[in-house]
Amino acid sequence: MIPRLQKNERLDDLMRCGRKIIQNTDEFCFSIDAVLLAHYPKLHKKENVIDLGTGTGVMPLIMADDVSHIEAVELSPVMYDLAKRNVEMNDLAGKINVVEGDYRHIRDMYRSESFDLVIANPPYRPVGNGDVNRLSGVAKARHEFTATLSDVIEAAAWCTRYHGHFAMVHIPERLGEIFYAMHEVGFAVKRLRMVAPRAGKDPNIVLLDAVKGAAEGLKVEPELVVHEPDGSYTDEIKKIYGLNC
């Protein structure tokens, strides 16, 4: 059934199990970082998952078949509405629960250590002095207006069970801050994978998998390259985007 779209909305194909997703072009639309993160954790059928800042719900929609249940938390009323509609449109209301709320107040929303896996695609960049008025609405979604790096890591630490996992996508230039903040709340980053736009280019995305209460010991995985020299996707990226039921 094709949903009735509202102003500035479009219907996109997730290329997974026939699922579709509604996005609002005036808001932040998901990009490759969300798709890569949805495929990065090693998922298990019995896992309970929480997505901190779900946006349109894209990661839960991709991951739903491989876990037991997903809580999807979203602060923006507009994005919350989109996520709810996307879950209902794809008949996943029994698997994904979308919650309108601020994960900075996660202690008021969920019991501690309630989840096996926490995922987050948070804002990447701090807000510098004088930046606020120069940024568009879409650009603001990638800056820390509503939650900082520490906010999301602290919320993840509250939610994650002992020896549970926290998977996050971010930018390489903030890795020092990320490792420090993770250590402060009891996470050990166990896997890391850099993502580069093309071979020979500097990575612009990093995928991380941390474990609560684990011993230190990091595995740096082979770099993931997104584009071939001609601009087409690499075989690995094609495989990620082309998964079928």
C-alpha positions, 0 to 999 in steps of 0.5 A, spaced: 500 500 500 502 506 497 502 511 503 499 518 502 505 523 502 504 530 506 508 536 503 515 535 502 515 528 503 518 522 498 518 515 499 524 511 498 526 504 497 530 501 503 532 495 498 531 490 504 525 486 504 521 490 500 521 496 505 520 503 504 521 509 508 518 516 508 522 522 508 521 529 509 526 533 504 526 539 509 528 535 515 535 531 515 534 525 511 538 519 512 545 517 509 550 512 508 553 512 515 546 510 518 546 504 513 553 502 514 552 502 522 545 498 521 550 493 518 556 493 523 554 490 529 553 482 530 546 481 531 543 476 535 535 474 534 534 474 542 537 481 543 533 487 545 536 493 542 535 501 543 536 506 538 538 513 541 536 518 536 532 514 531 530 520 526 526 517 521 527 510 524 531 507 518 536 503 522 531 499 526 527 498 519 534 495 517 535 491 523 528 488 525 528 481 522 535 480 526 533 482 533 528 481 538 525 488 539 527 495 538 526 501 542 527 507 537 527 514 541 527 521 537 526 528 540 524 531 534 516 531 533 516 531 526 521 526 525 518 522 531 511 522 527 515 520 520 518 514 524 512 512 527 509 512 520 514 508 517 514 503 522 506 502 521 507 502 513 512 496 514 508 492 519 513 492 524 509 495 530 510 489 533 517 489 533 519 496 533 516 501 538 518 509 537 518 513 543 518 521 543 523 523 548 530 526 550 535 521 551 539 526 555 533 524 560 534 516 559 534 515 566 527 517 566 525 513 560 528 506 561 531 501 567 538 501 567 542 495 563 535 494 560 538 492 553 543 488 549 545 493 544 545 500 543 546 504 537 547 511 535 548 516 529 549 522 533 550 529 531 558 529 529 560 536 530 560 541 536 557 548 535 562 553 535 561 560 537 557 564 531 555 558 528 548 558 530 545 563 525 549 560 519 546 553 519 540 551 515 535 546 519 539 540 515 546 542 517 543 543 525 542 536 525 549 534 524 551 539 530 550 538 537 545 543 538 540 538 542 546 532 545 553 532 545 558 526 544 558 525 552 550 525 552 550 520 547 555 515 550 552 516 557 545 515 555 548 508 552 552 506 558 545 507 562 542 502 557 547 497 556 547 491 560 554 488 563 558 485 557 552 488 552 554 492 546 554 499 544 555 501 536 556 508 534 558 511 527 562 518 528 567 522 525 575 520 525 577 527 528 573 526 534 576 519 536 580 521 542 574 524 545 570 518 543 575 513 547 576 518 553 568 518 554 567 511 553 573 509 558 570 514 563 563 510 563 566 503 563 566 502 555 572 498 552 572 499 544 573 493 541 572 494 534 573 500 529 573 500 522 574 506 518 570 508 512 573 512 506 570 515 500 575 512 495 581 508 495 587 513 497 582 518 500 582 520 508 577 516 511 571 521 513 567 516 517 568 511 523 564 505 525 565 503 533 563 497 537 564 498 544 563 493 550 561 495 557 565 492 562 570 489 557 578 488 558 581 493 553 583 490 547 582 493 540 581 490 533 582 495 527 578 492 521 580 493 514 578 500 511 571 500 508 571 504 501 565 506 498 566 508 491 570 506 485 574 511 481 569 512 476 564 514 482 560 507 482 559 503 489 564 498 491 562 491 491 562 491 499 557 497 499 553 494 493 552 488 498 550 492 504 545 496 500 542 490 496 541 485 501 534 481 500 530 477 504 
